Amino acid sequence: MRRQLDWHFSRRAVIPDFFSFPCRQGSLTLSLIYIVRIDMALIECSECSRQISDKAETCPGCGVPVAVAIEQDMSQLPQTPTVAHYNLETDTFSGTMILMVKLAMRAVQEFGWKIDQANENIGMVTFQTGISWGSWSGVSCSLNIEEVFPNTFRVSGTGKQNLRGGQIIALNIGGEAQSKARKAIEQMKQFAV
């Protein structure tokens, strides 16, 4: 015996209210309950400070259009920075991590150095310079971008002389490797608005 599925539609909705399965001793009816979730947020009316739905056209208390209240609420949200700034007093940068990494990449490229890796998830940019006084293979540096407060960053850098090929020794004469990282950080400060 083949079971048939009968769809019975409600007058109010286009989704089935229940399923009916014919059986040997009558019919088995399964009722399904549908829960419709309507996303709604409560916002504060700009005039009367009453909690109202963001779906309402006007405030039921004072009649002010809800669009005005939503625009005022949106203006109070913190804005995401779109440019990087440098604060000389605190020696910190402000912006986003992506802006900081882009700023570091721009500073490195300004000197014609080769970027090895840039990672905005961990806030690191690694690069290599050309020939230096201490090494024919140049210097390898990394710039570390640390978020000290929300949208506030401190940049530090490290460097070491490269030793490649037939080169026997690489001397870090006068802290040359670290000075390349400091030079990139100073260039970041110049580029920041």
C-alpha positions in Angstrom: 0.0 0.0 0.0 1.4 3.4 -1.0 1.2 6.2 1.4 0.1 9.5 0.1 0.9 12.9 1.5 -2.0 15.4 1.5 -1.1 19.1 1.9 -3.7 21.2 3.6 -3.0 24.9 3.4 -4.1 27.5 5.8 -6.0 30.5 4.6 -3.6 32.8 6.3 -0.3 31.3 5.2 1.2 29.4 2.3 2.9 26.9 4.5 1.1 23.6 5.5 -0.7 23.6 8.9 -0.6 19.8 9.2 0.1 16.6 7.3 -2.4 13.7 6.9 -1.3 10.1 6.3 -4.0 7.5 5.4 -3.7 4.4 7.6 -5.6 1.0 7.8 -7.6 2.2 10.8 -8.4 5.7 9.7 -6.0 8.6 9.2 -3.1 9.8 11.2 -2.9 13.6 11.5 0.3 15.3 12.5 0.0 19.0 13.4 3.0 21.2 12.9 3.5 24.5 14.7 5.4 27.2 12.8 7.2 29.9 14.7 7.9 33.0 12.7 10.7 35.1 14.1 10.6 38.7 13.2 13.8 40.5 14.0 13.0 43.8 15.7 15.1 46.1 17.8 14.0 48.5 20.4 15.4 52.0 20.0 15.0 55.1 22.1 12.8 57.9 20.7 14.8 61.1 20.3 12.0 63.3 21.6 10.3 61.4 24.5 13.0 58.8 25.3 10.4 56.0 25.1 11.4 52.6 23.9 9.9 52.0 20.5 10.3 49.4 17.7 12.6 50.2 14.9 9.9 48.8 12.5 7.4 51.5 13.6 6.9 54.5 11.3 6.3 56.9 14.1 6.7 56.9 17.9 3.3 56.0 19.5 4.0 58.4 22.3 4.9 61.6 20.6 4.5 61.0 16.8 8.1 61.7 15.8 9.1 59.7 12.7 11.3 56.7 13.6 13.8 57.3 10.8 14.9 60.4 12.7 15.6 58.4 15.9 17.5 55.7 13.9 19.7 58.3 12.3 20.5 59.8 15.7 21.3 56.4 17.1 23.6 55.7 14.2 25.5 59.0 14.7 26.3 57.9 18.3 28.0 54.7 17.2 31.8 54.8 17.2 33.2 55.3 13.7 35.8 53.0 12.3 39.0 55.0 11.5 39.8 55.3 7.8 43.3 56.9 8.1 46.2 56.3 10.4 47.4 59.0 12.8 50.5 59.3 14.9 50.5 60.7 18.4 53.9 62.2 19.3 53.1 62.5 23.0 52.2 58.9 23.6 54.4 57.5 20.7 51.4 55.5 19.4 49.4 55.2 16.2 45.7 55.2 15.9 43.6 53.5 13.2 42.9 49.8 12.5 45.2 46.9 12.3 44.8 46.7 8.5 45.7 50.4 8.3 48.8 49.9 10.4 50.0 47.0 8.3 49.4 48.9 5.1 51.3 51.9 6.6 54.2 49.6 7.5 54.3 48.1 4.0 54.3 51.6 2.5 57.2 52.7 4.7 59.2 49.6 3.8 58.5 50.0 0.1 59.6 53.7 0.3 63.2 52.5 0.8 63.0 49.9 -2.0 63.2 47.0 0.5 61.6 43.6 -0.2 58.5 42.7 1.9 58.6 39.0 2.8 55.3 38.8 4.7 52.6 41.0 5.9 50.0 39.6 8.3 47.2 41.9 9.6 45.9 39.1 11.9 48.9 39.1 14.1 50.2 42.6 13.2 53.6 41.7 11.7 55.5 42.8 8.6 58.8 41.2 7.7 61.2 42.5 5.1 64.8 42.4 3.8 67.1 45.1 2.8 69.8 45.0 0.2 73.6 44.9 0.8 74.6 46.4 4.1 77.9 47.3 5.8 77.8 44.2 7.9 76.5 41.6 5.4 76.5 41.1 1.6 73.1 39.4 2.0 71.5 42.4 3.7 69.4 42.7 6.8 66.2 40.8 7.8 63.8 42.8 9.9 60.3 42.5 11.4 57.9 45.2 12.5 55.5 44.1 15.3 52.3 46.1 15.6 50.7 45.7 19.1 47.2 47.0 19.9 47.6 48.6 23.4 44.0 50.1 23.4 41.2 49.7 21.0 42.3 51.3 17.7 45.6 52.4 19.4 48.8 50.7 18.4 52.5 50.7 19.3 55.1 49.6 16.7 58.4 48.0 17.5 61.0 46.4 15.3 63.9 43.9 15.3 66.6 43.1 12.8 69.5 40.8 12.2 72.2 40.5 9.6 71.7 37.8 6.9 74.3 35.1 6.5 74.0 33.4 3.1 76.0 31.7 0.4 79.8 31.7 0.8 79.7 34.4 3.4 81.5 33.3 6.6 80.6 36.2 9.0 78.0 38.9 9.2 78.8 41.7 11.6 76.1 44.0 13.1 78.3 47.1 12.9 76.9 49.9 15.1 73.5 48.1 15.5 72.9 48.5 11.8 70.2 45.7 11.7 68.1 47.3 14.4 68.5 50.8 12.8 66.9 49.5 9.6 63.8 48.6 11.6 63.8 52.0 13.4 64.2 53.7 10.0 61.0 52.0 8.8 59.1 53.0 11.9 60.2 56.6 11.5 59.0 56.5 8.0 55.6 55.2 9.2 55.4 58.2 11.5 56.1 60.5 8.6 53.4 58.9 6.5 50.8 58.9 9.3 48.5 62.0 9.2 
